[in-house]
Amino acid sequence: MSLPDPDCWLSPSARVGRSPIEGHGLFAVAPIPHGTVISRFGGRLVTDAELRQLFAEASTAGVYVDTLSIDADLNLVLPADVPHHAGNHSCEPNTWWADPCTVIARHDIGRGEELTLDYATITDDPDFAMLCRCRSASCRGHVTGRDWQLRDLQAAYGKHWVPILRQRIAGS
């Protein structure tokens, strides 16, 4: 695996706006065809132990840490001030992973649509859990770091997971 860029990139076809899902979200400002690269995640790589320390320090300081699992004991921590932090979860996302750091359009996306990603595809943290407010027809009601084990999600997303989860699914 190649090292991620130190910064994130977001398509000029995406902008932050008010979201009915949660606070702010990313929205298409122009039609985005299926397979188009929408974002590339960057930042710094840290171990699980380093990530736990970052979360502890951030909690004390009231700082938000945005991260995704990359490999066993390897996580990507996003830079502090990138629009990627506004990206929301959906149980019926319109984006998914093309490679360890690149998100593409899962299908054609219309102007004004919120760009969403299923958070189950980005974490292997067994302690991660959140209530879901996506309001999709297939909303699971909550998202956890163990959702990668759900056979229907494995079938729906195929190879479009972060690497550690693709490995775990292949081995299960």
Residue pairs with C-beta under 8 A, 6 or more apart in sequence:
1 70
1 71
1 100
1 163
3 45
4 41
4 42
4 43
4 45
4 70
4 76
4 100
4 101
5 40
5 42
5 101
6 42
6 43
6 44
6 79
7 42
7 43
7 79
7 82
8 39
8 40
8 41
8 42
8 43
8 78
8 79
8 82
8 83
8 84
9 39
9 40
9 42
10 26
10 38
10 39
10 82
10 83
10 84
11 32
11 36
11 37
11 38
11 39
12 29
13 28
13 29
13 30
13 31
13 32
13 36
13 38
14 26
14 27
14 28
14 29
14 32
14 38
14 39
14 83
14 115
15 26
15 27
15 29
15 83
16 24
16 25
16 26
16 27
16 83
16 86
17 24
17 25
17 26
17 27
18 24
18 25
19 25
19 86
19 88
19 114
20 114
20 135
21 88
21 89
21 90
21 114
21 116
21 133
21 134
21 135
22 88
22 133
23 86
24 86
25 86
25 87
25 88
25 114
25 115
25 116
26 83
26 84
26 86
26 87
26 88
26 114
26 115
27 112
27 113
27 114
27 115
28 109
28 110
28 111
28 112
28 113
28 115
29 111
30 111
31 108
31 109
31 110
31 111
32 38
32 105
32 108
32 109
32 115
33 105
33 108
34 105
34 106
34 107
34 108
35 104
35 105
36 104
36 105
37 98
37 102
37 103
37 104
38 95
38 103
38 104
38 105
38 115
39 84
39 87
39 95
39 102
39 103
40 101
40 102
40 103
41 68
41 76
41 78
41 84
41 101
41 102
41 103
42 76
42 78
42 79
42 101
43 76
43 77
43 78
43 79
44 76
44 77
45 70
45 74
45 75
45 76
45 77
46 54
46 74
46 75
46 77
47 73
47 74
47 75
48 73
48 75
51 65
51 67
51 75
51 77
54 65
54 77
55 65
57 63
58 64
58 65
63 80
64 85
65 77
66 77
66 78
66 84
66 85
67 75
67 76
67 77
67 78
68 75
68 76
68 78
68 122
68 123
68 162
69 75
69 122
69 123
69 124
69 125
69 162
69 164
69 165
70 76
70 100
70 162
70 163
70 164
71 163
71 164
71 167
72 164
72 167
74 164
76 101
78 84
78 85
87 115
87 116
87 117
88 114
88 116
88 117
88 134
89 116
89 117
89 118
89 119
89 130
89 132
89 134
89 143
90 114
90 116
90 117
90 118
90 134
90 136
91 118
91 132
91 134
91 136
91 138
91 139
91 140
91 143
92 116
92 134
92 136
92 137
92 138
93 106
93 116
93 117
93 118
94 105
94 106
94 107
94 109
94 113
94 115
94 116
95 103
95 104
95 105
95 106
95 109
95 115
95 116
95 117
96 103
96 104
96 106
96 117
96 118
96 121
96 157
96 160
97 103
97 104
97 121
97 160
97 161
97 162
98 104
98 160
100 162
100 163
103 117
106 160
109 115
116 134
118 143
118 147
118 153
118 157
119 128
119 130
119 143
120 143
120 144
120 147
120 148
120 150
120 153
121 148
121 157
121 160
121 161
121 162
121 165
122 162
123 145
123 162
124 145
124 148
124 164
124 165
124 168
125 145
126 144
126 145
126 146
127 145
128 143
128 144
128 145
129 142
129 143
129 144
129 145
130 142
130 143
130 144
131 141
131 142
132 139
132 140
132 141
132 142
132 143
140 147
147 153
148 154
148 161
148 165
148 168
148 169
149 172
154 169
159 166
161 169
